[in-house]
Amino acid sequence: MFSVLPPRNCLVAAALSLVLTRLSCSSLSVQDIPHIATYFGTKTRYEEVNPHLLRDVLSVNKSVLKPPPTEGCSPVHLTAVIRHGSRYPTVKNIRRIQKLSELVRREASRGSGGSGGWLQDIQSRWEMWYTEDMDGQLVMKGRDDLRQLAVRLSTLFPSLLSEENMSRISFRSSSKHRCVSSVEAFQEGLQQLWRRPVLQYSHQVDDELMRFFERCRGYVEGVENNRTALLEVEKFKQGEEMEAVRRRMAERLGLPQHRLTSDLVEAAFFLCSYELSIRSLHSAWCFLFDESDAKVLEYKSDLKQYWKRSHGHVISSLSSCPLFHHVFRTLDKAGRPRRSTDASPEPASILVGHAETLLPLLSLLGLYKDQTPPTANNYHTQHGRSFRTSLIVPYAANLLFVLYDCQRGPRLQLLVNESPVRFPGLEAEDAPLYRDVRATYRHLLDGCDFHRECEGRPRGRGPNTEL
């Protein structure tokens, strides 16, 4: 499926939005940002991972590109796997928020919480405005996320993401509305940068690549629909750390603890994150939580992502085999020696999906795998863990594969959220020889058969001991 749209005046709107956002972000006070903003898991703003963007949304640090300085390297290809930008809550969370709103309104009208307390304060300062038709759609801030990312990447790779190359850059997206809107916004950012008079979108919808997890029967049966697969999450949800957060929130609101379920506690926490990511507001809900509360709620979210989408179960990462193979096929073509009569390689491949797209692929690559897996019982020893979704897959998260042409042969560098990350097993170099990267992942390049892994015996029930 292809989409080509030439809306009138979109270029002017995109350019104006980019300028206004740059001005507003550069003057944003740190005091306006909730003290718990870095703990929102997959609902974290991209700026919390890269705080320098709060001063200038288009700032680029070219020193993150690290090919060997003595080999005369030049970038020849970029593959970017990108998560969609900031979005509205999904229907499931909107319904939770609605229940919380009704509870607060009902209890405030009864005089619960005492005069001038937290409950009355939230009731007076916040009004329910989320509706079910919003259901995960991209917000304006989300469009800005992708426009700005496009400009920064074009600044970082001017020879690849250039106006001359536009017709040879491929764009693929998940079919979800927030992803389609994101891939369009990315193109808006590029065309605004190049001052093109007519804005056009061209992309391919490809759920086989970007929503592979839905098509993997072994994953769906072994993890998604397996009640025991997320046992650690359920145990932590009922554990002492979560109960303590629930108790403290009930006390602050002046409510009996039994009125607040753990789902409603999480809804209040998410409200703080949504108000920030959608409206750049420091919501009244944020003041219900201190940093220790936020760390517990982040850990609960990380447990879910770890055991559902990442290293927790073998099949979760193996389900990303189609995307893994697609990336390396694209890199193979870009790095292959060419005759003078051969067509130039594709300069860039832009793939827009979800946190659920990125996490399995990152796991398959062996990234963010701590020596001790997170469980319901080891929260207090996990504060230094590398698997923090707040830092790995915020809105607009991106995994960049940069292929260089160098004197000794092609080299490949990996960046996550525009910061260098080294390949597991090749930690001595920022940009190892491509042949060494392929050798490291030979077992996956020669294997990792989607049909065999996904249609064979269910493998989701045991922990990941193979990758």
C-alpha positions, 0 to 999 in steps of 0.5 A: 500500500502506497500513500501520496498526498500533496496537501496545500500549505502544509510546508508553511505549517510545518516550517512555522511549527518547527520554528515555534517549537524551537523557540518555545523549547529553547526558553523552557524552564527546567522548573516546568518539568515534573521531577519524575519525568525521566521514569515514565517508561515507554511514555517518556518524552524523547527530550528526557533522554536527550536533555540538550534538545530542551535548549535547542530541538535541532542541535546535533553533535557530529562527534557521535559518528565514530568511524576510524579517523585514519581510514578516510571513511564516508557514510554510504547508507543509513537504516533508521528503525524509529518509534512513532512520536508522542501520542494520545492514550489508547482506549484501555488507558482512557477508560482507566483515566475515566474511572479515576476521574469519576472517583476523584469527582465523586469523593471530592463532592463528598468532602473526602480528603479534607478541605484544601487537600490533594483531592480538592486541589486536583478536582479544582485544577484538572478536568477530564478531557480525554475521549475514546476516539483519540485512541493512540493517535499522534498528537501535534507534539508527536509530529514535531518529534519526527519533523525535528528528528528528520532535520537532525538526521539530515544534518548528521548525514547530509550526503544521505538524507539530501534533496537529491536523494529524496526519490531513492530514500525508502519509507516504510511504516506500520499500518497504525495511524500514529505510525503513518502520521509519524512517517509523514511528519518525518518527510515534512521535516525533510521537505521543510528543511529543503524548502520544497514548494509542494509537500508530498508523502510517499511510503509503504505500509508493511506490517510484516516488517513493523508489526511482526509480533502479531504474525508470530503464532509462537509469540502470540500463544507462548507469551501474548495469550499465555497467562503465566508468561507475565507472572513476574509482573503480576507478582510485583503488582501485588508486592510490597513496593507497589502496595506502599505506593498505593498506600501513600497515594491514598493517604495523600488523597485522603481516601481509603486504600481499598478505593484505589486499585493498582490500575488507578494508581498507574492511571494517575502516573500515566496522566502526569506523563500524558499531560507533559508529552501532549501539552507540555504541562506540569500536571497536578497529578505529578505532585502525587508521586515522589521519586521513589514512587516513580522508580517503583512504577517504572520498574513495574513497566520495565518488568512488563516490557522485559517479560513480554517484548524483550529478553524474558522469553526467547520467542519475543526477540526471535519474532523480529527475525523478518526485520533483522533480515531485512536490515542486513539485506539492505546493508549487504546491498549498500556495501556490495562492490559495484561496477560503474554501470550499477545503480547507486545503492539506496542512501537511506531506509526509514522504518517507522513502528512501535516500541514493540517493534524496537524492543525485540530487535534490540534484544535480538542484537543482544543489547541491554541484557543485564547479567541478572534478569529483573524479577518481582523479588529483586527490585532493590538490586536492579537500580543500576540495570541497563534495561530501562525503557525510559531511556531505550524506547521513549517516544520517537526512539530510534535505532540507527545502522550507519554503514561507512565506506572505509579503506579497509572495507565497509564498517558499521556503527550503531546508534540508539537515540542518536548516541553511540552503542557498541555491538555486543562481542565487538566492544573494542570498536565503535564502528567495526568492520561490517564483515566482523558484525556479520560474523558475530550474527552469523547464527542469526543471518543463517538461521532465525527462520521466522516460519520455523520459530513462529510456527514450531513448538511454543517457546515462550514459557521459559526464560531466555537462555539462548540469546 
